Amino acid sequence: MSVTKELKLVGNSYFFRTVTYHMVGKVVAQFGQVVELDDASWVADSGRFMQAIKEGQLNEVEPVGKAFVNLKSVTDFFPWNHPLPTEQK
């Protein structure tokens, strides 16, 4: 028996690592391979990765508001279970 589990992106926040940058934000829509993020931030320096993902600690972050990420450029992504950054750091 085959079991298929569908990943629900919309409505959840994620930390995305792409081939050239990192973003964190709440997915509000998906258009094919592109996701729209609200309360998005570009993460210039995530610091220690375990602390970033488990505790929400980021060293350098630039809130940008709305952003779009092409999922074809994503190498991996992680649930973001913390408040989204609202101030430049």
C-alpha positions as CSV (number, residue, x, y, z in Angstrom):
1,M,0.0,0.0,0.0
2,S,1.3,3.4,-0.9
3,V,0.8,6.4,1.4
4,T,0.9,9.9,0.1
5,K,1.3,12.9,2.4
6,E,0.7,16.3,1.0
7,L,2.8,19.2,2.3
8,K,0.7,22.2,3.2
9,L,2.8,25.3,2.7
10,V,0.1,28.0,2.7
11,G,-0.7,29.3,6.2
12,N,2.6,28.3,7.7
13,S,5.9,30.1,8.3
14,Y,9.2,28.7,7.0
15,F,13.0,29.4,6.9
16,F,14.0,28.8,3.2
17,R,17.5,28.2,2.0
18,T,18.0,28.8,-1.7
19,V,21.2,28.4,-3.8
20,T,22.1,32.1,-3.1
21,Y,20.2,33.4,-0.1
22,H,18.0,32.7,2.9
23,M,14.5,34.0,3.6
24,V,12.0,33.6,6.4
25,G,8.3,34.4,6.2
26,K,4.7,33.2,6.2
27,V,3.5,31.5,3.0
28,V,0.2,33.1,2.0
29,A,-0.2,31.8,-1.5
30,Q,1.4,29.4,-4.0
31,F,1.4,29.9,-7.8
32,G,2.9,26.7,-9.3
33,Q,6.5,26.7,-8.2
34,V,6.4,30.2,-6.6
35,V,5.3,31.0,-3.1
36,E,4.2,34.4,-1.8
37,L,5.5,35.4,1.6
38,D,4.1,38.0,4.0
39,D,6.2,39.4,6.9
40,A,9.2,38.2,5.0
41,S,12.8,38.8,5.9
42,W,16.1,38.3,4.0
43,V,18.5,36.6,6.4
44,A,22.0,37.8,5.8
45,D,23.5,35.8,8.7
46,S,21.6,33.0,10.4
47,G,24.3,32.5,13.0
48,R,24.5,29.0,14.5
49,F,21.9,27.0,12.5
50,M,20.6,24.9,15.4
51,Q,19.8,28.1,17.4
52,A,18.2,29.7,14.4
53,I,15.8,26.9,13.7
54,K,15.1,25.7,17.3
55,E,15.2,29.0,19.1
56,G,14.5,31.6,16.4
57,Q,17.9,33.4,16.9
58,L,19.2,35.2,13.8
59,N,22.4,37.3,13.7
60,E,21.6,39.6,10.8
61,V,18.1,40.0,9.3
62,E,16.5,42.6,7.0
63,P,12.6,42.7,7.1
64,V,11.3,43.3,3.6
65,G,7.5,42.7,3.9
66,K,6.2,40.8,0.9
67,A,8.4,38.5,-1.1
68,F,8.2,35.7,-3.6
69,V,10.4,32.6,-3.6
70,N,10.8,30.3,-6.6
71,L,10.7,26.8,-5.1
72,K,13.0,25.5,-7.9
73,S,15.8,27.6,-6.3
74,V,15.2,26.1,-2.8
75,T,17.7,23.6,-1.5
76,D,15.8,22.9,1.7
77,F,13.4,24.6,4.2
78,F,12.4,24.3,7.8
79,P,9.2,25.1,9.8
80,W,9.6,28.5,11.5
81,N,7.8,28.1,14.9
82,H,8.9,31.6,16.2
83,P,7.7,35.1,15.8
84,L,8.8,36.5,12.4
85,P,11.4,39.2,12.6
86,T,10.0,42.8,12.4
87,E,13.1,44.8,13.0
88,Q,16.4,45.1,11.2
89,K,19.3,43.5,13.0
